[in-house]
Amino acid sequence: MTLGTTTSLMRAVAEAVADCESEEIAGANGRAVLRTRLGWTTDREARADVLSHFAAVAQAVFQSFVASDDTVAGVQDALSESETWYAASHATPFGVLFEHTVSETPLVDF
């Protein structure tokens, strides 16, 4: 995943979890952000696994907001663990998910 993609994703996750009342809600909001970014509108088992692992990232972001030491190490570790799990489970890097191409639809006038 490129630095720009990572930064954009993590910024969106941070915005989505900043005002959450619990880690559980933060995880759900983080999953929703990832689902939207990837354009996933249907549920599949493989997607559920990815979203489940990514919830830990969102929860780490939430914890970074409530922690008194204001560190991001936990977020970096959670993201790294999620990416490592994905690469081991799918034989491709996590960033591949963001490289979807949009097929052009012909414009037809009636």
C-alpha positions as a printed Julia matrix, in Angstrom:
110×3 Matrix{Float64}:
   0.0     0.0     0.0
   1.41    3.39   -0.9
   2.12    5.95    1.76
  -0.61    8.2     0.36
  -3.18    5.42    0.46
  -2.18    4.46    3.99
  -2.29    8.05    5.17
  -5.67    8.66    3.57
  -7.13    5.46    5.02
  -5.77    6.08    8.5
  -6.96    9.69    8.47
 -10.48    8.49    7.6
 -10.33    5.85   10.34
  -9.15    8.41   12.88
 -12.03   10.72   11.98
 -14.5     7.83   12.24
 -13.35    6.68   15.69
 -12.38    9.95   17.35
 -15.7    10.45   19.12
 -16.61    6.82   19.73
 -17.75    5.75   23.15
 -16.11    2.32   23.1
 -13.57    0.12   21.35
 -16.4    -2.0    19.97
 -18.0     0.98   18.26
 -14.59    2.14   17.04
 -14.0    -1.29   15.49
 -17.35   -1.16   13.73
 -16.68    2.35   12.43
 -13.23    1.34   11.22
 -14.66   -1.65    9.39
 -17.22    0.63    7.75
 -14.49    2.99    6.56
 -12.46    0.14    5.04
 -15.57   -1.37    3.44
 -16.4     1.99    1.83
 -12.82    2.59    0.66
 -12.74   -0.81   -1.0
 -16.18   -0.44   -2.52
 -17.45   -3.58   -0.82
 -21.24   -3.5    -0.91
 -21.83   -7.22   -0.4
 -20.77   -9.61    2.32
 -18.48  -12.55    1.68
 -16.56  -14.73    4.07
 -13.15  -13.54    2.84
 -14.23   -9.92    3.19
 -15.54  -10.56    6.69
 -12.12  -11.94    7.67
 -10.34   -8.85    6.34
 -12.77   -6.51    8.07
 -12.5    -8.46   11.31
  -8.71   -8.19   11.35
  -8.85   -4.51   10.43
 -11.13   -3.8    13.4
  -8.07   -4.17   15.64
  -6.47   -1.28   13.77
  -9.48    0.96   14.37
  -9.53   -0.06   18.02
  -5.84    0.83   18.34
  -6.57    4.24   16.82
  -9.37    4.7    19.36
  -7.0     3.73   22.19
  -4.45    6.25   20.94
  -7.06    8.98   21.49
  -7.85    7.88   25.05
  -4.27    6.99   26.09
  -2.46    9.47   28.26
   0.92    8.91   26.58
  -0.31    9.98   23.11
   1.67    7.3    21.26
   0.98    5.81   17.86
   3.12    2.69   18.33
   0.04    0.6    19.06
  -1.58    1.79   15.84
   1.52    0.99   13.81
   1.74   -2.46   15.39
  -1.96   -3.21   14.75
  -1.72   -2.08   11.12
   1.45   -4.11   10.61
  -0.15   -7.21   12.15
  -3.23   -6.8     9.96
  -1.11   -6.4     6.82
   1.08   -9.37    7.77
  -1.98  -11.56    8.37
  -3.41  -10.54    5.0
  -0.18  -11.27    3.12
   0.16  -14.68    4.78
  -3.49  -15.57    4.16
  -3.77  -14.32    0.6
  -0.23  -14.49   -0.82
  -0.52  -10.84   -1.87
   0.07   -7.61    0.02
  -2.87   -5.83    1.68
  -2.38   -2.85   -0.64
  -3.53   -4.91   -3.61
  -7.08   -4.44   -2.34
  -6.83   -0.74   -3.17
  -5.7    -1.32   -6.74
  -9.11   -2.08   -8.18
  -9.79   -0.66  -11.59
 -13.03    0.96  -12.58
 -14.29   -0.31  -15.88
 -15.65    2.29  -18.21
 -19.32    2.12  -18.96
 -20.33    3.27  -22.42
 -22.62    6.28  -22.54
 -25.74    5.52  -24.5
 -28.35    8.07  -25.45
 -31.9     6.91  -26.01
